[in-house]
């Protein structure tokens, strides 16, 4: 079984018996670490920015990546909506995710799906969080692979 960080997190996120609070916290935690890795790689003062969580909270990091054109509009909007859900998961004593909230978070992606498509990422919180992680991975795997999938990165480097 692959023990790379991205695989370990995805296994926890997609399990339908995992509590929704855990799914949201694990998915968002992984995505935040991914954003820090991107910042460290693409920003002049990236190491300082990623380490300074008081001066650069996650919301500011997302905004900064969006303003620099690194995060496209839909991905920024989804991640910001998921960040708000993460805040609720972390601070509400009784946390539940209703279907309308999942649909709202997924809407920026799903609006681009073909109208007759039967596929949806908003069916449940597990699928939606996995789809967001996969989207971030697909867009930035060159930066993320060495950190979050070192075994895959090693294979990719060996085949070049």
N, C-alpha and C positions, 0 to 999 in steps of 0.2 A: 504494500500500500504506500502511495506517495505521501511523504510527510512534509512536503514544501508548505510554507505558511499559507499560500493561497488555497491549496487543496484542503488543508486542515480546516480553514475557516469556511470554505464552501460546503464541506461535509456537514458542518454544524448548522449552517444556514438552511440547507435544502431539506433537512430531516423534518418531516411534518409533525413529529412528536416533540420538537423543540419548542419551548415556550416562546411566544412572539416577542416578549421583552428581550430575551436572549438573542433571538434572531436579529432584531434591530440593533442591539448594542454590539454584537460581534460584527455584523456587516458594516456598520458605521465606523467601528474601530479600525477595521481593515482598510476601508476606504480613506479614512483620515491618515493612516500611515502611508498609504499609496500617494496621497496628495503631498505629504511631507517629502516623500522620495522624489516626486516630480519637481517640487520647489527647490530641493537641494541640487538637483541636476540642472535646472533651467534658469534659476535666478542667481544673479551676481552675489547676493548675500544670503543664499539659500540655507546654509547651515544655521546661521544666526536666526533667520526667520522661523525655521522649523522647530528650533529649540525654545524660542521665546513664546510660550503659550499665553502669557499675560498680554504682551504687546501685540501679538498676532494670534488671536483665537481662531478656531477652525472657520468660523463664518468669514473672517477677514481673509484668510488664506484662499478660500473658495472665490471670494470676490476678486482678489488679486489675480488669480489664475484666469478668471473670466475676462477681466479687463485687459490682460496681456494677450488674449486670444488663444490661450492654451486650452481652456475649457470652452466648448461651443455652448450656445445658448440653452439648448434642450438639456444637455448633461448638467450644466450649472443649475438649472431650475430644479431638476430632479434631485440632485445632491443637496440642494438647499432645503427642499421639502423634506427629504429624508433626515437631514440634520435636525429639523424642528421636531420630527417624530422621535428622534433619538433623545432630544431634550425631555420630551414627555415621558419616554420610557425610563429615563434616569431619575426623574423627579416626582412622578405621580405614584403614590403608593399602590393604587389599583389601576393597572395599565392593561388596556385592551385595544386592539386595532380593528376598527370596523371596515367593511368592504369599501365604503365611500371614500375613506381616507386613503386606502391603497390605490383606488382608481385615480384620485386626485394627484397623488405622487407620481403615478405612472403615466399620466396624461401627456406630458411633453414627448414621451417616446411613442405612445400608442397613436397619437394623432397622425403619425407618419406611416402607420401600417396601412396596407390596402383595406379598403372598406369591407370587402368580402372575406377578410382573413378570419379564420377561426382561432388563430393563435393570439394569446393575450398574456402580458406579464402581470396584469392586475387581478388574476384569479385569487392569489393569496400572497401574504407577506413574504413567504419563503421564496416563491418564484420571482417576485419583484426584486427582492434584495439580491438574489443570485444573478438576475439579469443586469442589475446596475453594476455589480462587481465585474461581471463578464464584459460589460461595455467599457468600463474604465480599463480593464486589462487589454481589451482589443485595441483601444486607442493609444495606449502607452506601454505596450509590452516590452519594447526595446529598452525603456528606462526601468521598468518594474521587474523584469525577469531575473536579473542578477540577485535582487533582494528577496522577492516573494516566491520565486520558482527556480532556485539555483540548480536543481537537477535538470530541469528542462533547458535552462540557459546553457548549461554545460554541453548538453546534447546539440543544441542549436549552434553553438560555437564550434563544436567538433565537426559539424557537417559543412562548414564553410571553407 
